[in-house]
Amino acid sequence: MIIKKLKNAKLFELSETYRRVLYSFFSFPEQTIGLNDLSEQISASKTSTRAAVTYLVEEGFLNKEEVGNAWRLSIKPKNQFITTKKIPYNLQLIYESGIVSAVYNKIPSARSIILFGSYRWGTDNEKSDI
């Protein structure tokens, strides 16, 4: 019973770290970062960050360059995660920002908010105007 709980806790930690790694690269898609700095940035253990990064490299989301014993990580441009995960992530940020409620409070008859450009297509980066 205890072993099963430990395995579930490890899986939860890995899935949480996986999500944080994704969100970090969604927010800063032009960054190149080392494993230690990434684990510190997302407040996760180096072990779980390494496991999440390894999985994302295998899935084709990240580039991993080995420089001596260090890893340099960057996002692979034009991968399937842009449409399958980043666009929903951007929409989640819109909802969490409170803008939907603010628009509805100002214009009660509003039926939609239309997103244009890079934010809509998931190609936004640190230099985007949103």
C-alpha positions as CSV (number, residue, x, y, z in Angstrom):
1,M,0.0,0.0,0.0
2,I,2.8,2.4,0.9
3,I,4.7,1.6,-2.3
4,K,1.6,2.3,-4.4
5,K,1.2,5.7,-2.7
6,L,4.9,6.4,-3.3
7,K,4.6,5.5,-7.0
8,N,1.5,7.7,-7.4
9,A,3.3,10.6,-5.7
10,K,6.3,10.1,-8.0
11,L,4.0,10.1,-11.1
12,F,2.2,13.2,-9.8
13,E,5.5,15.0,-9.3
14,L,6.7,14.0,-12.8
15,S,3.4,15.2,-14.4
16,E,3.5,18.4,-12.5
17,T,7.2,19.0,-13.5
18,Y,6.3,18.1,-17.1
19,R,3.6,20.7,-17.1
20,R,6.0,23.3,-15.6
21,V,8.6,22.6,-18.2
22,L,6.1,23.0,-21.0
23,Y,4.7,26.2,-19.5
24,S,8.2,27.6,-19.1
25,F,9.1,27.1,-22.7
26,F,5.6,28.3,-23.8
27,S,6.3,31.5,-22.0
28,F,9.9,31.9,-23.1
29,P,10.1,30.0,-26.4
30,E,13.4,31.7,-27.5
31,Q,15.3,30.8,-24.3
32,T,18.2,28.4,-24.2
33,I,18.6,27.1,-20.7
34,G,20.6,24.5,-18.8
35,L,19.0,21.7,-16.8
36,N,20.0,23.2,-13.4
37,D,18.7,26.6,-14.2
38,L,15.5,25.2,-15.6
39,S,14.8,23.1,-12.5
40,E,15.5,26.2,-10.3
41,Q,13.2,28.3,-12.5
42,I,10.3,25.9,-12.3
43,S,10.9,25.1,-8.6
44,A,11.3,21.3,-9.2
45,S,13.9,18.7,-8.3
46,K,16.6,18.2,-10.8
47,T,15.7,14.5,-11.0
48,S,12.1,15.1,-12.0
49,T,13.1,17.9,-14.3
50,R,15.6,15.6,-16.1
51,A,12.8,13.0,-16.5
52,A,10.4,15.5,-17.9
53,V,13.0,17.0,-20.2
54,T,14.0,13.5,-21.5
55,Y,10.4,12.7,-22.3
56,L,9.9,16.1,-24.1
57,V,13.1,15.5,-26.1
58,E,11.8,12.0,-27.1
59,E,8.5,13.6,-28.1
60,G,10.2,16.1,-30.3
61,F,9.3,19.2,-28.3
62,L,12.8,20.1,-27.1
63,N,16.3,20.2,-28.5
64,K,19.0,18.9,-26.1
65,E,22.6,19.9,-26.8
66,E,25.2,18.3,-24.6
67,V,28.1,20.6,-23.8
68,G,30.5,18.5,-21.7
69,N,28.3,17.3,-18.8
70,A,25.8,20.1,-19.1
71,W,22.6,20.2,-21.2
72,R,21.5,23.2,-23.2
73,L,17.8,23.0,-23.8
74,S,15.7,24.9,-26.4
75,I,12.3,24.5,-28.0
76,K,12.1,22.9,-31.4
77,P,10.3,25.3,-33.7
78,K,7.2,24.1,-35.6
79,N,6.3,21.1,-33.5
80,Q,2.9,19.6,-32.8
81,F,2.8,21.0,-29.2
82,I,2.1,24.5,-30.6
83,T,-1.4,23.5,-31.7
84,T,-2.1,20.7,-29.2
85,K,-0.9,22.3,-26.0
86,K,0.3,26.0,-26.4
87,I,-3.0,27.3,-27.9
88,P,-5.0,25.8,-25.0
89,Y,-2.4,27.1,-22.6
90,N,-2.8,30.6,-24.0
91,L,-6.6,30.4,-23.7
92,Q,-6.2,29.2,-20.1
93,L,-4.1,32.4,-19.4
94,I,-6.9,34.5,-21.0
95,Y,-9.5,33.0,-18.7
96,E,-7.3,33.2,-15.6
97,S,-6.4,36.9,-16.3
98,G,-10.0,37.9,-15.6
99,I,-10.4,39.7,-19.0
100,V,-13.5,37.6,-19.9
101,S,-15.3,38.7,-16.8
102,A,-14.2,42.3,-17.3
103,V,-15.5,42.3,-20.8
104,Y,-18.8,40.7,-19.8
105,N,-19.2,43.3,-16.9
106,K,-18.6,46.2,-19.4
107,I,-20.6,44.7,-22.2
108,P,-23.2,42.2,-20.8
109,S,-24.4,41.3,-24.3
110,A,-20.9,40.2,-25.5
111,R,-20.9,36.8,-26.9
112,S,-17.3,36.2,-27.9
113,I,-13.7,37.5,-27.7
114,I,-11.7,37.1,-30.8
115,L,-7.9,36.5,-30.6
116,F,-5.7,37.5,-33.6
117,G,-2.2,37.0,-34.6
118,S,0.6,35.1,-32.9
119,Y,-1.2,34.6,-29.6
120,R,-4.1,32.9,-31.4
121,W,-1.8,30.7,-33.4
122,G,0.5,29.8,-30.5
123,T,3.5,31.4,-32.2
124,D,3.9,34.2,-29.6
125,N,7.2,34.7,-28.0
126,E,8.9,37.1,-25.5
127,K,8.9,39.9,-28.0
128,S,5.2,39.6,-29.0
129,D,2.9,42.6,-28.3
130,I,0.4,40.8,-26.1
